[in-house]
Amino acid sequence: MENLIKLIAICQAYKAGAFGVEEFQHKLESVYLPDECKYTLEKIQHNAFNHLEKIFFFYPEEEHKQHADKVADELIQATILEQKRLKEYSPYQK
């Protein structure tokens, strides 16, 4: 759960203007998610990383923030949903 909180904090820091798109992308890559997130949030994190790459290379610099903010918002929402799912998750439940 600690890394999920870290993921949200990175997104919020980016939205607050603490760093640019390229650093945002690198910070996202550094967050390792638990195995329980392998087929859910990890996939979304990977897609967000790729989308930021696309933004960095294919959009004019003045549009980076606008597009990357959407990525951050989507990642925050997905992480919150994953936190809720993990709270209810019980691998040995019948």
Secondary structure by P-SEA (a helix, b strand, c coil): caaaaaaaaaaaaaaaccccaaaaaaaaaaccccccccccaaaaaaaaaaaaaaaaccccccaaaaaaaaaaaaaaaaaaaaaaaaaacccccc
